[in-house]
Amino acid sequence: MGAGIAQVCVQAGLEVVGVEVNEELGRRARERIEHYLGRAVEKGTSTPEEREAMLGRVRIGTELEGLARADVVIEAIVEELEAKRALFGELDRVAADAQIVATNTSALPVTEIAQASERPERVVGLHFFNPAPVLPLVEVVRTEAVSDEVFEAAYAFAERIGKQPIRCNDTPGFVVNRILIPLLNDCVRVLDEAGVTPEDVDRAMTGGTRWPIGPCALIDLIGVDTHVHASEALWEALREPRMAPPPRLVRMLQAGRLGRKTGRGFFSYSE
């Protein structure tokens, strides 16, 4: 997600500093950006010169101090509350001049993340959807502490980088995941209850409801781990049975079958 968000920003003409946990992950993030910008050249939607200019606006390092001059910081680390809270505490120090400090969490409470900051008035949710360069939606999530100025600036920032933002309050799952996660969980439960294959569930939903991608393929794209973590967060917040991750997904997580990121989930992938 971080690489995808960085790509969106450089395509909008912004200078981007990316911070990864180590040099190897930083190299892979840059290669991912280079790959997809290269595909834009192949498709004729960009020129080689534009690609090189965009790549020149990306710097990736491993030290948070690289964010010292940032106007906007977007966190896209692992979907774990304590890890995010620890990072936001650090951002008070290293990104003191940033106007907007945003989290890309898909299901964790933005308010609890913001409470780790000494300046919660500048913390907002900017929830991008995967893949970030393709899907236009960004949920702009308001907490009780965020200032109106920062919230509207975050909305304007999402528009500036070519997205279609919506405003919402900091409620469990925000808008899309509050609707989508229990629906995907129902689709997974149908596999066992109705004795149907992942291929046929996906065929049913694409052919019968015009979904552009089947639910099993979508979970593979999102990542089984990400989906399970989001389901658990919603279950903890709401205690609605449909929010709890189905046992099949938990077993897949334990087996390392996380979807596209590991090459195998409901389906197998060659890349």
Secondary structure, DSSP 4 states (H G I P E B T S, - for coil): -HHHHHHHHHHTT--EEEE-SSHHHHHHHHHHHHHHHHHHHHTTSS-HHHHHHHHTTEEEES-GGGGTT-SEEEE---S-HHHHHHHHHHHHHHTTT-SEEEE--SSS-HHHHHTTSS-GGGEEEEEE-SSTTT--EEEEEE-SSS-HHHHHHHHHHHHHTT-EEEEEES-TTTTHHHHHHHHHHHHHHHHHHTT--HHHHHHHHHHHS--SS-HHHHHHHH-HHHHHHHHHHHHHHH--GGGSPPHHHHHHHHTT--BTTTTBSSSB---
